[in-house]
Amino acid sequence: MDKDLLVEKLKVLFQQEKEITIDAFGLAPAYGGMVSNSFVLGVSAPSMAGDEQPDKIQKIISLLFSGLEPEERRWIDRVRVYDNVKELKKQAQNDFEEISYNDNHTSFETELFKLDAA
């Protein structure tokens, strides 16, 4: 499986979801891109704004387990959930990582995908 196929599977999965509103997502290389085919999944889920972060992450992980095959899930190393697209875009600049890197860190062009309203 390549990244483009994973993106398409995620688009379908997120657009079909009825309980959680997901309006955009992005994939950033995990571990600074040192591990191929390993990504941090960032998700904008405005319907979960106000929920505790662990609860948000668990809901997205449960969704991934219900809609992706094990070999597809293997590509997703970590999940980050944000309240809106603006926050998603801001965090994409740091590859969805929680920590600050030193000046030697190379940020990747994290690709974001907007979803059509259902």
C-alpha positions in Angstrom: 0.0 0.0 0.0 1.2 3.5 -0.7 0.4 6.8 1.0 -2.1 7.8 -1.7 -4.1 4.7 -1.2 -4.1 5.2 2.6 -5.3 8.8 2.0 -8.2 7.6 -0.1 -9.2 4.9 2.5 -9.1 7.6 5.2 -11.2 10.0 3.1 -13.9 7.3 2.6 -13.8 6.2 6.3 -14.0 9.8 7.7 -16.8 10.8 5.2 -18.9 7.8 6.1 -18.6 8.4 9.8 -21.9 9.5 11.3 -21.1 10.0 15.0 -18.0 12.2 14.7 -17.7 15.2 12.4 -14.3 15.1 10.8 -13.7 18.0 8.3 -10.0 17.6 7.5 -6.9 15.4 8.2 -3.3 15.3 7.4 -0.4 12.8 7.4 3.1 13.9 8.5 6.1 11.6 8.5 6.7 10.1 11.9 10.2 10.2 13.6 11.3 13.1 11.4 10.9 11.0 8.3 13.6 8.5 9.4 11.2 5.6 9.2 9.6 5.1 5.8 5.8 4.5 5.6 5.2 5.7 9.2 2.9 8.7 9.7 1.4 10.9 12.4 -2.3 11.3 11.6 -3.7 14.7 12.5 -7.5 15.1 12.5 -9.8 18.1 12.7 -12.9 16.9 14.6 -15.0 19.9 15.6 -17.8 17.7 17.0 -15.4 16.6 19.8 -14.3 20.1 20.8 -14.4 20.2 24.6 -13.8 16.5 25.0 -10.7 15.3 26.9 -7.7 14.6 24.5 -7.4 10.9 25.5 -11.1 10.4 24.7 -10.7 12.1 21.3 -7.7 10.0 20.4 -9.5 6.8 21.5 -12.5 7.5 19.4 -10.4 8.1 16.3 -8.3 4.9 17.0 -11.6 2.9 17.4 -12.7 4.3 14.0 -9.4 3.3 12.4 -9.7 -0.2 13.8 -13.3 -0.5 12.5 -12.5 0.7 9.0 -8.9 -0.1 8.1 -7.1 -3.4 7.6 -4.2 -4.2 10.0 -1.6 -3.5 7.2 -3.2 -0.1 6.6 -3.3 0.8 10.3 0.3 -0.1 10.6 1.2 3.0 8.6 -0.3 5.2 11.3 2.1 5.6 14.2 0.4 8.2 16.2 -2.9 10.1 16.2 -3.5 13.8 17.1 -7.0 15.3 17.3 -7.7 19.0 17.0 -10.9 21.0 17.5 -10.8 22.8 14.1 -9.0 23.1 10.8 -7.2 26.2 11.9 -5.6 24.3 14.8 -4.8 21.4 12.5 -3.0 23.7 10.0 -1.0 25.3 12.8 0.1 22.0 14.2 0.9 20.6 10.8 3.8 23.1 10.6 5.5 21.1 13.3 4.5 17.7 11.8 1.8 17.2 14.5 4.6 16.7 17.1 4.0 17.9 20.6 7.7 18.8 21.2 9.7 21.6 19.8 12.7 20.6 17.8 16.0 22.4 17.6 17.1 24.3 14.6 18.4 21.2 12.9 14.9 19.8 12.6 13.6 19.7 9.1 9.8 20.2 8.9 8.1 18.4 6.1 5.4 19.8 3.9 2.5 18.1 5.7 -0.3 17.5 3.2 -3.8 18.3 4.5 -7.0 16.9 3.1 -10.3 18.7 3.4 -13.4 16.5 3.4 -16.7 17.4 1.6 -19.6 18.0 3.9 -21.9 15.0 4.1 
